[in-house]
Amino acid sequence: MTREKLKSLLAEYGNVAIYTYLVIWVATLAGFAIAISLGVKTEGVASGLGLAGAAWLATKLTQPLRIAGTLLATPLVAAGLRKLRGKPADNPSPQSPQ
């Protein structure tokens, strides 16, 4: 079901959906790298991978949450960009001719 929603999101929002996902991914990766470098204990497989590997593994484990975040955030980001650019919404309400 999520795959269908993601395809629908890409069809409707295009690059905005891709950039939203990438921003969430980079922020997550950087957040884990910072947390690990500051001393958050990593145990098991992640502890032997080094900082970049441990951060990547932790980021990969959060993929379902990042996809859900993308599904929720993309319409808001698109609306914000339209407002910032001064463009009207895609589906304006019909006006009666006067």
Biopython code that builds the backbone (N, CA, C, O; Angstrom):
import numpy as np
from Bio.PDB.StructureBuilder import StructureBuilder

atoms = [
    (1, "MET", "N", (0.824, -1.201, 0.000)),
    (1, "MET", "CA", (0.000, 0.000, 0.000)),
    (1, "MET", "C", (0.867, 1.263, 0.000)),
    (1, "MET", "O", (0.541, 2.230, -0.689)),
    (2, "THR", "N", (1.949, 1.269, 0.750)),
    (2, "THR", "CA", (2.819, 2.429, 0.793)),
    (2, "THR", "C", (3.469, 2.685, -0.557)),
    (2, "THR", "O", (3.643, 3.837, -0.953)),
    (3, "ARG", "N", (3.824, 1.640, -1.256)),
    (3, "ARG", "CA", (4.446, 1.795, -2.580)),
    (3, "ARG", "C", (3.485, 2.508, -3.526)),
    (3, "ARG", "O", (3.907, 3.369, -4.298)),
    (4, "GLU", "N", (2.197, 2.161, -3.478)),
    (4, "GLU", "CA", (1.197, 2.820, -4.325)),
    (4, "GLU", "C", (1.050, 4.288, -3.950)),
    (4, "GLU", "O", (0.936, 5.149, -4.822)),
    (5, "LYS", "N", (1.054, 4.568, -2.660)),
    (5, "LYS", "CA", (0.950, 5.958, -2.210)),
    (5, "LYS", "C", (2.166, 6.760, -2.655)),
    (5, "LYS", "O", (2.044, 7.919, -3.049)),
    (6, "LEU", "N", (3.338, 6.137, -2.590)),
    (6, "LEU", "CA", (4.557, 6.809, -3.006)),
    (6, "LEU", "C", (4.541, 7.109, -4.500)),
    (6, "LEU", "O", (4.949, 8.194, -4.914)),
    (7, "LYS", "N", (4.076, 6.163, -5.316)),
    (7, "LYS", "CA", (3.966, 6.386, -6.758)),
    (7, "LYS", "C", (2.971, 7.501, -7.055)),
    (7, "LYS", "O", (3.215, 8.339, -7.923)),
    (8, "SER", "N", (1.867, 7.512, -6.348)),
    (8, "SER", "CA", (0.863, 8.555, -6.533)),
    (8, "SER", "C", (1.430, 9.922, -6.145)),
    (8, "SER", "O", (1.171, 10.923, -6.813)),
    (9, "LEU", "N", (2.205, 9.950, -5.058)),
    (9, "LEU", "CA", (2.823, 11.190, -4.597)),
    (9, "LEU", "C", (3.812, 11.705, -5.639)),
    (9, "LEU", "O", (3.849, 12.902, -5.926)),
    (10, "LEU", "N", (4.608, 10.804, -6.202)),
    (10, "LEU", "CA", (5.565, 11.206, -7.239)),
    (10, "LEU", "C", (4.853, 11.717, -8.484)),
    (10, "LEU", "O", (5.302, 12.674, -9.115)),
    (11, "ALA", "N", (3.752, 11.082, -8.833)),
    (11, "ALA", "CA", (3.001, 11.518, -10.011)),
    (11, "ALA", "C", (2.419, 12.908, -9.803)),
    (11, "ALA", "O", (2.382, 13.719, -10.728)),
    (12, "GLU", "N", (1.964, 13.179, -8.585)),
    (12, "GLU", "CA", (1.311, 14.466, -8.319)),
    (12, "GLU", "C", (2.304, 15.598, -8.062)),
    (12, "GLU", "O", (2.110, 16.715, -8.541)),
    (13, "TYR", "N", (3.367, 15.312, -7.305)),
    (13, "TYR", "CA", (4.268, 16.378, -6.867)),
    (13, "TYR", "C", (5.644, 16.351, -7.523)),
    (13, "TYR", "O", (6.386, 17.329, -7.429)),
    (14, "GLY", "N", (5.997, 15.258, -8.182)),
    (14, "GLY", "CA", (7.262, 15.174, -8.913)),
    (14, "GLY", "C", (8.494, 15.436, -8.078)),
    (14, "GLY", "O", (8.725, 14.780, -7.062)),
    (15, "ASN", "N", (9.286, 16.405, -8.519)),
    (15, "ASN", "CA", (10.565, 16.703, -7.875)),
    (15, "ASN", "C", (10.417, 17.141, -6.428)),
    (15, "ASN", "O", (11.322, 16.906, -5.626)),
    (16, "VAL", "N", (9.320, 17.762, -6.074)),
    (16, "VAL", "CA", (9.120, 18.186, -4.687)),
    (16, "VAL", "C", (9.141, 16.967, -3.763)),
    (16, "VAL", "O", (9.721, 17.025, -2.679)),
    (17, "ALA", "N", (8.520, 15.876, -4.179)),
    (17, "ALA", "CA", (8.515, 14.650, -3.370)),
    (17, "ALA", "C", (9.921, 14.079, -3.254)),
    (17, "ALA", "O", (10.325, 13.637, -2.178)),
    (18, "ILE", "N", (10.664, 14.084, -4.346)),
    (18, "ILE", "CA", (12.032, 13.548, -4.326)),
    (18, "ILE", "C", (12.916, 14.391, -3.426)),
    (18, "ILE", "O", (13.652, 13.851, -2.600)),
    (19, "TYR", "N", (12.856, 15.698, -3.571)),
    (19, "TYR", "CA", (13.687, 16.573, -2.749)),
    (19, "TYR", "C", (13.292, 16.498, -1.275)),
    (19, "TYR", "O", (14.157, 16.554, -0.400)),
    (20, "THR", "N", (12.003, 16.372, -0.994)),
    (20, "THR", "CA", (11.560, 16.234, 0.391)),
    (20, "THR", "C", (12.150, 14.974, 1.003)),
    (20, "THR", "O", (12.654, 15.007, 2.125)),
    (21, "TYR", "N", (12.092, 13.856, 0.272)),
    (21, "TYR", "CA", (12.656, 12.603, 0.767)),
    (21, "TYR", "C", (14.159, 12.745, 0.999)),
    (21, "TYR", "O", (14.675, 12.307, 2.028)),
    (22, "LEU", "N", (14.863, 13.358, 0.042)),
    (22, "LEU", "CA", (16.312, 13.510, 0.169)),
    (22, "LEU", "C", (16.694, 14.392, 1.351)),
    (22, "LEU", "O", (17.668, 14.100, 2.046)),
    (23, "VAL", "N", (15.952, 15.455, 1.589)),
    (23, "VAL", "CA", (16.231, 16.321, 2.735)),
    (23, "VAL", "C", (16.029, 15.553, 4.037)),
    (23, "VAL", "O", (16.837, 15.665, 4.959)),
    (24, "ILE", "N", (14.958, 14.779, 4.113)),
    (24, "ILE", "CA", (14.716, 13.966, 5.313)),
    (24, "ILE", "C", (15.837, 12.941, 5.476)),
    (24, "ILE", "O", (16.302, 12.712, 6.592)),
    (25, "TRP", "N", (16.275, 12.322, 4.382)),
    (25, "TRP", "CA", (17.338, 11.316, 4.440)),
    (25, "TRP", "C", (18.653, 11.929, 4.925)),
    (25, "TRP", "O", (19.305, 11.378, 5.813)),
    (26, "VAL", "N", (19.043, 13.062, 4.347)),
    (26, "VAL", "CA", (20.296, 13.714, 4.734)),
    (26, "VAL", "C", (20.233, 14.167, 6.195)),
    (26, "VAL", "O", (21.207, 14.012, 6.932)),
    (27, "ALA", "N", (19.103, 14.720, 6.614)),
    (27, "ALA", "CA", (18.962, 15.161, 8.007)),
    (27, "ALA", "C", (19.054, 13.971, 8.969)),
    (27, "ALA", "O", (19.665, 14.078, 10.032)),
    (28, "THR", "N", (18.456, 12.855, 8.600)),
    (28, "THR", "CA", (18.522, 11.659, 9.442)),
    (28, "THR", "C", (19.943, 11.129, 9.509)),
    (28, "THR", "O", (20.439, 10.822, 10.593)),
    (29, "LEU", "N", (20.601, 11.021, 8.368)),
    (29, "LEU", "CA", (21.976, 10.531, 8.321)),
    (29, "LEU", "C", (22.898, 11.429, 9.146)),
    (29, "LEU", "O", (23.701, 10.940, 9.941)),
    (30, "ALA", "N", (22.779, 12.727, 8.955)),
    (30, "ALA", "CA", (23.611, 13.668, 9.709)),
    (30, "ALA", "C", (23.303, 13.599, 11.201)),
    (30, "ALA", "O", (24.211, 13.653, 12.032)),
    (31, "GLY", "N", (22.034, 13.482, 11.534)),
    (31, "GLY", "CA", (21.655, 13.381, 12.942)),
    (31, "GLY", "C", (22.248, 12.156, 13.606)),
    (31, "GLY", "O", (22.761, 12.241, 14.721)),
    (32, "PHE", "N", (22.184, 11.016, 12.934)),
    (32, "PHE", "CA", (22.786, 9.809, 13.491)),
    (32, "PHE", "C", (24.303, 9.936, 13.574)),
    (32, "PHE", "O", (24.898, 9.516, 14.566)),
    (33, "ALA", "N", (24.937, 10.501, 12.563)),
    (33, "ALA", "CA", (26.393, 10.667, 12.586)),
    (33, "ALA", "C", (26.812, 11.557, 13.754)),
    (33, "ALA", "O", (27.782, 11.256, 14.449)),
    (34, "ILE", "N", (26.095, 12.634, 13.967)),
    (34, "ILE", "CA", (26.402, 13.537, 15.083)),
    (34, "ILE", "C", (26.174, 12.833, 16.417)),
    (34, "ILE", "O", (27.009, 12.909, 17.318)),
    (35, "ALA", "N", (25.040, 12.149, 16.536)),
    (35, "ALA", "CA", (24.738, 11.446, 17.785)),
    (35, "ALA", "C", (25.793, 10.387, 18.093)),
    (35, "ALA", "O", (26.226, 10.260, 19.238)),
    (36, "ILE", "N", (26.207, 9.634, 17.088)),
    (36, "ILE", "CA", (27.216, 8.585, 17.302)),
    (36, "ILE", "C", (28.562, 9.208, 17.654)),
    (36, "ILE", "O", (29.265, 8.709, 18.533)),
    (37, "SER", "N", (28.925, 10.295, 16.973)),
    (37, "SER", "CA", (30.216, 10.930, 17.255)),
    (37, "SER", "C", (30.238, 11.568, 18.638)),
    (37, "SER", "O", (31.306, 11.716, 19.232)),
    (38, "LEU", "N", (29.072, 11.948, 19.159)),
    (38, "LEU", "CA", (29.003, 12.536, 20.493)),
    (38, "LEU", "C", (28.959, 11.485, 21.589)),
    (38, "LEU", "O", (28.945, 11.818, 22.774)),
    (39, "GLY", "N", (28.937, 10.218, 21.198)),
    (39, "GLY", "CA", (29.067, 9.193, 22.212)),
    (39, "GLY", "C", (27.853, 8.336, 22.469)),
    (39, "GLY", "O", (27.848, 7.572, 23.434)),
    (40, "VAL", "N", (26.822, 8.429, 21.651)),
    (40, "VAL", "CA", (25.697, 7.527, 21.810)),
    (40, "VAL", "C", (26.220, 6.126, 21.545)),
    (40, "VAL", "O", (26.846, 5.880, 20.514)),
    (41, "LYS", "N", (25.971, 5.217, 22.460)),
    (41, "LYS", "CA", (26.519, 3.863, 22.347)),
    (41, "LYS", "C", (25.842, 3.102, 21.218)),
    (41, "LYS", "O", (24.615, 3.051, 21.143)),
    (42, "THR", "N", (26.651, 2.507, 20.332)),
    (42, "THR", "CA", (26.128, 1.619, 19.300)),
    (42, "THR", "C", (26.633, 0.232, 19.610)),
    (42, "THR", "O", (27.828, 0.042, 19.835)),
    (43, "GLU", "N", (25.756, -0.724, 19.625)),
    (43, "GLU", "CA", (26.136, -2.096, 19.951)),
    (43, "GLU", "C", (25.838, -3.004, 18.775)),
    (43, "GLU", "O", (25.038, -2.666, 17.903)),
    (44, "GLY", "N", (26.478, -4.143, 18.756)),
    (44, "GLY", "CA", (26.230, -5.117, 17.698)),
    (44, "GLY", "C", (26.978, -4.779, 16.439)),
    (44, "GLY", "O", (28.120, -4.322, 16.478)),
    (45, "VAL", "N", (26.328, -5.006, 15.326)),
    (45, "VAL", "CA", (26.962, -4.835, 14.017)),
    (45, "VAL", "C", (27.394, -3.396, 13.799)),
    (45, "VAL", "O", (28.480, -3.158, 13.270)),
    (46, "ALA", "N", (26.572, -2.430, 14.193)),
    (46, "ALA", "CA", (26.867, -1.028, 13.923)),
    (46, "ALA", "C", (28.154, -0.569, 14.590)),
    (46, "ALA", "O", (28.817, 0.328, 14.068)),
    (47, "SER", "N", (28.531, -1.149, 15.722)),
    (47, "SER", "CA", (29.725, -0.692, 16.419)),
    (47, "SER", "C", (31.002, -0.994, 15.638)),
    (47, "SER", "O", (31.991, -0.281, 15.809)),
    (48, "GLY", "N", (31.020, -2.011, 14.796)),
    (48, "GLY", "CA", (32.206, -2.353, 14.027)),
    (48, "GLY", "C", (32.297, -1.669, 12.686)),
    (48, "GLY", "O", (33.289, -1.853, 11.980)),
    (49, "LEU", "N", (31.322, -0.900, 12.310)),
    (49, "LEU", "CA", (31.298, -0.304, 10.978)),
    (49, "LEU", "C", (31.977, 1.055, 10.890)),
    (49, "LEU", "O", (32.220, 1.541, 9.786)),
    (50, "GLY", "N", (32.279, 1.661, 11.980)),
    (50, "GLY", "CA", (32.794, 3.017, 11.952)),
    (50, "GLY", "C", (31.640, 4.003, 11.932)),
    (50, "GLY", "O", (30.475, 3.620, 11.829)),
    (51, "LEU", "N", (31.977, 5.256, 12.031)),
    (51, "LEU", "CA", (30.962, 6.307, 12.130)),
    (51, "LEU", "C", (30.031, 6.341, 10.923)),
    (51, "LEU", "O", (28.811, 6.324, 11.086)),
    (52, "ALA", "N", (30.590, 6.389, 9.712)),
    (52, "ALA", "CA", (29.750, 6.491, 8.509)),
    (52, "ALA", "C", (28.878, 5.249, 8.338)),
    (52, "ALA", "O", (27.697, 5.363, 8.010)),
    (53, "GLY", "N", (29.439, 4.086, 8.553)),
    (53, "GLY", "CA", (28.677, 2.846, 8.401)),
    (53, "GLY", "C", (27.573, 2.714, 9.435)),
    (53, "GLY", "O", (26.458, 2.297, 9.122)),
    (54, "ALA", "N", (27.896, 3.075, 10.670)),
    (54, "ALA", "CA", (26.881, 2.999, 11.730)),
    (54, "ALA", "C", (25.747, 3.992, 11.471)),
    (54, "ALA", "O", (24.577, 3.670, 11.676)),
    (55, "ALA", "N", (26.096, 5.199, 11.019)),
    (55, "ALA", "CA", (25.066, 6.202, 10.712)),
    (55, "ALA", "C", (24.211, 5.742, 9.536)),
    (55, "ALA", "O", (22.992, 5.909, 9.553)),
    (56, "TRP", "N", (24.851, 5.157, 8.506)),
    (56, "TRP", "CA", (24.088, 4.664, 7.352)),
    (56, "TRP", "C", (23.149, 3.542, 7.768)),
    (56, "TRP", "O", (21.990, 3.519, 7.353)),
    (57, "LEU", "N", (23.642, 2.599, 8.594)),
    (57, "LEU", "CA", (22.803, 1.491, 9.038)),
    (57, "LEU", "C", (21.615, 1.985, 9.849)),
    (57, "LEU", "O", (20.490, 1.528, 9.650)),
    (58, "ALA", "N", (21.861, 2.914, 10.760)),
    (58, "ALA", "CA", (20.766, 3.470, 11.564)),
    (58, "ALA", "C", (19.763, 4.200, 10.678)),
    (58, "ALA", "O", (18.554, 4.106, 10.893)),
    (59, "THR", "N", (20.268, 4.930, 9.677)),
    (59, "THR", "CA", (19.387, 5.632, 8.744)),
    (59, "THR", "C", (18.562, 4.645, 7.933)),
    (59, "THR", "O", (17.372, 4.865, 7.708)),
    (60, "LYS", "N", (19.182, 3.567, 7.496)),
    (60, "LYS", "CA", (18.481, 2.542, 6.715)),
    (60, "LYS", "C", (17.358, 1.905, 7.538)),
    (60, "LYS", "O", (16.291, 1.598, 7.007)),
    (61, "LEU", "N", (17.603, 1.712, 8.821)),
    (61, "LEU", "CA", (16.579, 1.120, 9.688)),
    (61, "LEU", "C", (15.365, 2.028, 9.868)),
    (61, "LEU", "O", (14.275, 1.559, 10.198)),
    (62, "THR", "N", (15.557, 3.322, 9.652)),
    (62, "THR", "CA", (14.446, 4.265, 9.799)),
    (62, "THR", "C", (13.701, 4.517, 8.485)),
    (62, "THR", "O", (12.833, 5.388, 8.425)),
    (63, "GLN", "N", (14.031, 3.766, 7.440)),
    (63, "GLN", "CA", (13.432, 4.015, 6.121)),
    (63, "GLN", "C", (11.903, 4.039, 6.128)),
    (63, "GLN", "O", (11.328, 4.947, 5.528)),
    (64, "PRO", "N", (11.209, 3.089, 6.774)),
    (64, "PRO", "CA", (9.738, 3.165, 6.769)),
    (64, "PRO", "C", (9.211, 4.463, 7.391)),
    (64, "PRO", "O", (8.215, 5.021, 6.931)),
    (65, "LEU", "N", (9.886, 4.933, 8.434)),
    (65, "LEU", "CA", (9.465, 6.194, 9.054)),
    (65, "LEU", "C", (9.748, 7.383, 8.144)),
    (65, "LEU", "O", (8.959, 8.326, 8.088)),
    (66, "ARG", "N", (10.875, 7.339, 7.430)),
    (66, "ARG", "CA", (11.196, 8.427, 6.503)),
    (66, "ARG", "C", (10.224, 8.469, 5.332)),
    (66, "ARG", "O", (9.855, 9.551, 4.874)),
    (67, "ILE", "N", (9.806, 7.309, 4.844)),
    (67, "ILE", "CA", (8.823, 7.273, 3.753)),
    (67, "ILE", "C", (7.496, 7.841, 4.243)),
    (67, "ILE", "O", (6.854, 8.627, 3.547)),
    (68, "ALA", "N", (7.090, 7.439, 5.447)),
    (68, "ALA", "CA", (5.848, 7.977, 6.009)),
    (68, "ALA", "C", (5.948, 9.492, 6.190)),
    (68, "ALA", "O", (4.995, 10.221, 5.912)),
    (69, "GLY", "N", (7.100, 9.958, 6.653)),
    (69, "GLY", "CA", (7.316, 11.398, 6.796)),
    (69, "GLY", "C", (7.240, 12.124, 5.471)),
    (69, "GLY", "O", (6.707, 13.231, 5.389)),
    (70, "THR", "N", (7.773, 11.501, 4.431)),
    (70, "THR", "CA", (7.719, 12.089, 3.088)),
    (70, "THR", "C", (6.282, 12.179, 2.603)),
    (70, "THR", "O", (5.873, 13.191, 2.033)),
    (71, "LEU", "N", (5.515, 11.114, 2.830)),
    (71, "LEU", "CA", (4.105, 11.115, 2.415)),
    (71, "LEU", "C", (3.330, 12.226, 3.114)),
    (71, "LEU", "O", (2.447, 12.841, 2.516)),
    (72, "LEU", "N", (3.655, 12.480, 4.367)),
    (72, "LEU", "CA", (2.954, 13.526, 5.115)),
    (72, "LEU", "C", (3.466, 14.933, 4.797)),
    (72, "LEU", "O", (2.685, 15.882, 4.725)),
    (73, "ALA", "N", (4.768, 15.058, 4.610)),
    (73, "ALA", "CA", (5.358, 16.389, 4.461)),
    (73, "ALA", "C", (5.281, 16.960, 3.054)),
    (73, "ALA", "O", (5.215, 18.180, 2.899)),
    (74, "THR", "N", (5.288, 16.125, 2.030)),
    (74, "THR", "CA", (5.350, 16.624, 0.654)),
    (74, "THR", "C", (4.199, 17.571, 0.299)),
    (74, "THR", "O", (4.462, 18.630, -0.270)),
    (75, "PRO", "N", (2.938, 17.245, 0.604)),
    (75, "PRO", "CA", (1.876, 18.207, 0.274)),
    (75, "PRO", "C", (2.056, 19.546, 0.986)),
    (75, "PRO", "O", (1.740, 20.597, 0.427)),
    (76, "LEU", "N", (2.561, 19.509, 2.218)),
    (76, "LEU", "CA", (2.796, 20.752, 2.960)),
    (76, "LEU", "C", (3.942, 21.556, 2.346)),
    (76, "LEU", "O", (3.859, 22.778, 2.230)),
    (77, "VAL", "N", (4.998, 20.867, 1.957)),
    (77, "VAL", "CA", (6.135, 21.533, 1.326)),
    (77, "VAL", "C", (5.704, 22.145, -0.011)),
    (77, "VAL", "O", (6.060, 23.283, -0.318)),
    (78, "ALA", "N", (4.943, 21.397, -0.799)),
    (78, "ALA", "CA", (4.473, 21.899, -2.097)),
    (78, "ALA", "C", (3.588, 23.133, -1.911)),
    (78, "ALA", "O", (3.709, 24.108, -2.653)),
    (79, "ALA", "N", (2.706, 23.084, -0.923)),
    (79, "ALA", "CA", (1.839, 24.239, -0.660)),
    (79, "ALA", "C", (2.665, 25.444, -0.217)),
    (79, "ALA", "O", (2.395, 26.572, -0.629)),
    (80, "GLY", "N", (3.661, 25.205, 0.615)),
    (80, "GLY", "CA", (4.542, 26.289, 1.056)),
    (80, "GLY", "C", (5.320, 26.893, -0.094)),
    (80, "GLY", "O", (5.475, 28.112, -0.166)),
    (81, "LEU", "N", (5.812, 26.053, -0.996)),
    (81, "LEU", "CA", (6.539, 26.559, -2.158)),
    (81, "LEU", "C", (5.635, 27.370, -3.081)),
    (81, "LEU", "O", (6.037, 28.409, -3.604)),
    (82, "ARG", "N", (4.402, 26.880, -3.274)),
    (82, "ARG", "CA", (3.457, 27.645, -4.114)),
    (82, "ARG", "C", (3.187, 29.007, -3.498)),
    (82, "ARG", "O", (3.145, 30.015, -4.203)),
    (83, "LYS", "N", (3.006, 29.039, -2.195)),
    (83, "LYS", "CA", (2.725, 30.302, -1.513)),
    (83, "LYS", "C", (3.936, 31.226, -1.609)),
    (83, "LYS", "O", (3.792, 32.426, -1.846)),
    (84, "LEU", "N", (5.130, 30.661, -1.422)),
    (84, "LEU", "CA", (6.352, 31.448, -1.480)),
    (84, "LEU", "C", (6.566, 32.042, -2.872)),
    (84, "LEU", "O", (7.021, 33.178, -3.009)),
    (85, "ARG", "N", (6.236, 31.269, -3.890)),
    (85, "ARG", "CA", (6.392, 31.726, -5.269)),
    (85, "ARG", "C", (5.227, 32.585, -5.737)),
    (85, "ARG", "O", (5.295, 33.176, -6.815)),
    (86, "GLY", "N", (4.171, 32.666, -4.957)),
    (86, "GLY", "CA", (3.026, 33.472, -5.322)),
    (86, "GLY", "C", (2.129, 32.851, -6.359)),
    (86, "GLY", "O", (1.372, 33.552, -7.030)),
    (87, "LYS", "N", (2.207, 31.524, -6.502)),
    (87, "LYS", "CA", (1.367, 30.840, -7.484)),
    (87, "LYS", "C", (0.069, 30.399, -6.823)),
    (87, "LYS", "O", (0.068, 30.012, -5.655)),
    (88, "PRO", "N", (-1.043, 30.456, -7.566)),
    (88, "PRO", "CA", (-2.299, 29.965, -7.007)),
    (88, "PRO", "C", (-2.284, 28.449, -6.896)),
    (88, "PRO", "O", (-1.460, 27.784, -7.523)),
    (89, "ALA", "N", (-3.186, 27.908, -6.107)),
    (89, "ALA", "CA", (-3.306, 26.462, -5.948)),
    (89, "ALA", "C", (-3.625, 25.820, -7.290)),
    (89, "ALA", "O", (-4.169, 26.470, -8.184)),
    (90, "ASP", "N", (-3.283, 24.535, -7.430)),
    (90, "ASP", "CA", (-3.521, 23.822, -8.692)),
    (90, "ASP", "C", (-4.994, 23.711, -9.043)),
    (90, "ASP", "O", (-5.350, 23.739, -10.221)),
    (91, "ASN", "N", (-5.844, 23.589, -8.056)),
    (91, "ASN", "CA", (-7.268, 23.405, -8.280)),
    (91, "ASN", "C", (-8.066, 24.572, -7.698)),
    (91, "ASN", "O", (-8.693, 24.428, -6.649)),
    (92, "PRO", "N", (-8.046, 25.722, -8.367)),
    (92, "PRO", "CA", (-8.815, 26.848, -7.834)),
    (92, "PRO", "C", (-10.304, 26.571, -7.932)),
    (92, "PRO", "O", (-10.760, 25.844, -8.815)),
    (93, "SER", "N", (-11.040, 27.151, -7.029)),
    (93, "SER", "CA", (-12.485, 26.944, -7.055)),
    (93, "SER", "C", (-13.059, 27.634, -8.285)),
    (93, "SER", "O", (-12.607, 28.715, -8.662)),
    (94, "PRO", "N", (-14.052, 27.013, -8.909)),
    (94, "PRO", "CA", (-14.615, 27.601, -10.117)),
    (94, "PRO", "C", (-15.334, 28.928, -9.818)),
    (94, "PRO", "O", (-16.069, 29.050, -8.838)),
    (95, "GLN", "N", (-15.103, 29.882, -10.666)),
    (95, "GLN", "CA", (-15.731, 31.188, -10.518)),
    (95, "GLN", "C", (-16.856, 31.308, -11.529)),
    (95, "GLN", "O", (-16.715, 30.889, -12.677)),
    (96, "SER", "N", (-17.953, 31.870, -11.110)),
    (96, "SER", "CA", (-19.040, 32.085, -12.060)),
    (96, "SER", "C", (-18.741, 33.328, -12.885)),
    (96, "SER", "O", (-18.276, 34.332, -12.347)),
    (97, "PRO", "N", (-19.006, 33.268, -14.195)),
    (97, "PRO", "CA", (-18.750, 34.433, -15.051)),
    (97, "PRO", "C", (-19.684, 35.592, -14.676)),
    (97, "PRO", "O", (-20.853, 35.392, -14.349)),
    (98, "GLN", "N", (-19.144, 36.773, -14.733)),
    (98, "GLN", "CA", (-19.964, 37.939, -14.371)),
    (98, "GLN", "C", (-20.056, 38.908, -15.506)),
    (98, "GLN", "O", (-20.705, 39.946, -15.380)),
]
sb = StructureBuilder()
sb.init_structure("model")
sb.init_model(0)
sb.init_chain("A")
sb.init_seg("    ")
for serial, (resi, resn, name, xyz) in enumerate(atoms, 1):
    if name == "N":
        sb.init_residue(resn, " ", resi, " ")
    sb.init_atom(name, np.array(xyz, "f"), 0.0, 1.0, " ", f" {name:<3s}", serial, name[0])
structure = sb.get_structure()
